[in-house]
Amino acid sequence: MTHPSKPIAAIAAIALAALTPVSCSNSDPNAGRVLLSIAVTPSTADAALFPNGLVTFTAAGTFSVSPSPAPIPATAPYSGEIFVSNPTNPPATIATIVSTGNSTATVECQQGAAGTVQIVASANANNGTAIVITGNATLTCP
């Protein structure tokens, strides 16, 4: 013969556990943080005015929660990057990135190449969609 109090005691223990608050800490500092926009500085630059023609561009993001503005992480979930958008008509390489850091890129004009290029910073918004946020700057090569 089974004792009716054992199933009732087990049910009571499960119900009590369900009502007991559990302390959880979210170790993901980006949880719920959405990238809203990107600003690239300087917004315009003339390589002739910079030492050795090297211009360092910095991308900062405006986020939905603090800290904001802040550097854009180049790692997941944002997977940000800064790149040079050289002209495609006619195809030309006017400038290239010579070094990168956390939300920065140093750009160099190619020897003998003249023109204007766009410096583009892009990153995922991290809001569960495929939205990519971009910011632009302009570099003039002499």
C-alpha positions in Angstrom: 0.0 0.0 0.0 1.4 3.4 -1.0 1.3 6.2 1.4 -0.7 9.2 0.0 1.5 11.9 1.7 4.6 11.1 -0.3 3.2 12.3 -3.7 1.7 15.3 -2.0 5.0 16.1 -0.3 6.8 15.8 -3.7 4.3 18.1 -5.4 4.6 20.6 -2.5 8.4 20.6 -2.8 8.2 21.2 -6.6 5.7 24.1 -6.1 7.9 25.7 -3.4 11.0 25.4 -5.7 9.0 27.1 -8.5 8.1 30.0 -6.2 11.6 30.5 -4.7 13.4 33.4 -6.4 16.5 32.5 -8.3 19.4 35.0 -8.5 20.9 35.0 -12.0 23.5 37.4 -13.3 23.6 38.1 -17.0 27.3 37.8 -18.0 26.6 39.2 -21.4 27.3 43.0 -21.3 25.6 43.4 -24.7 22.3 41.8 -23.8 19.5 44.1 -24.9 22.0 46.6 -26.2 21.1 47.7 -29.7 23.4 49.7 -32.0 21.4 52.7 -33.3 23.9 54.7 -35.4 27.7 55.0 -36.1 29.7 58.2 -36.4 33.2 58.1 -38.0 35.7 60.8 -37.1 37.2 62.7 -38.7 34.2 63.0 -41.0 36.4 64.5 -43.7 40.1 64.4 -44.1 42.8 65.4 -46.5 45.7 63.0 -46.3 48.1 65.8 -47.3 47.4 67.5 -44.0 48.4 64.4 -41.9 51.9 63.2 -40.9 53.1 60.8 -43.6 49.7 61.0 -45.2 48.4 58.4 -42.6 44.9 59.2 -41.3 43.4 57.3 -38.4 39.6 57.0 -38.4 37.6 56.1 -35.3 34.1 54.6 -35.3 31.8 55.3 -32.3 28.3 53.9 -31.9 25.2 55.3 -30.4 23.6 52.4 -28.4 20.1 52.0 -26.9 21.6 51.7 -23.4 24.8 52.8 -21.7 27.6 53.1 -22.3 26.8 55.3 -25.3 28.4 56.6 -27.4 31.0 53.9 -27.3 33.5 52.1 -29.5 32.0 49.5 -31.7 33.2 46.0 -30.8 34.8 44.2 -33.8 33.5 40.9 -32.3 30.2 39.1 -32.1 27.4 40.0 -31.6 28.3 43.3 -33.5 31.0 42.0 -35.8 32.0 45.6 -36.7 34.6 46.6 -39.3 36.0 49.7 -41.0 36.9 49.5 -44.6 37.8 51.7 -47.6 35.3 51.9 -50.4 37.4 52.7 -53.4 35.8 53.9 -56.7 34.5 51.1 -58.9 34.0 53.1 -62.1 36.7 53.1 -63.3 38.1 50.5 -60.9 40.9 52.0 -58.8 42.6 51.5 -55.5 43.2 54.9 -54.1 43.6 54.1 -50.4 44.1 51.0 -48.2 44.0 50.3 -44.5 47.4 49.8 -43.1 46.5 49.0 -39.5 43.4 48.4 -37.4 42.6 48.5 -33.7 39.5 48.6 -31.5 37.1 50.7 -33.6 39.9 52.4 -35.5 41.6 52.1 -38.9 44.6 53.9 -40.2 44.3 54.6 -43.9 47.1 55.4 -46.4 46.7 56.8 -49.9 48.4 54.8 -52.6 51.5 56.3 -54.2 50.5 58.2 -57.3 46.7 57.7 -56.7 44.5 60.7 -56.4 40.9 61.0 -55.6 38.3 60.7 -52.9 37.3 57.5 -51.1 34.7 56.7 -48.5 35.7 55.2 -45.2 32.9 53.0 -44.0 32.3 51.6 -40.6 29.6 48.9 -40.3 28.3 46.6 -37.6 25.3 44.4 -36.9 22.6 46.1 -34.8 22.4 43.1 -32.5 18.7 43.3 -32.2 17.9 39.8 -33.6 17.6 41.0 -37.2 19.9 41.2 -40.1 20.1 45.0 -39.9 23.6 46.4 -40.5 24.3 50.0 -39.3 26.9 52.0 -41.2 28.7 55.3 -40.8 30.8 57.1 -43.4 33.7 59.5 -43.7 35.5 61.0 -46.7 39.3 60.9 -47.4 40.9 62.9 -50.1 44.1 61.6 -51.5 46.4 64.2 -53.2 
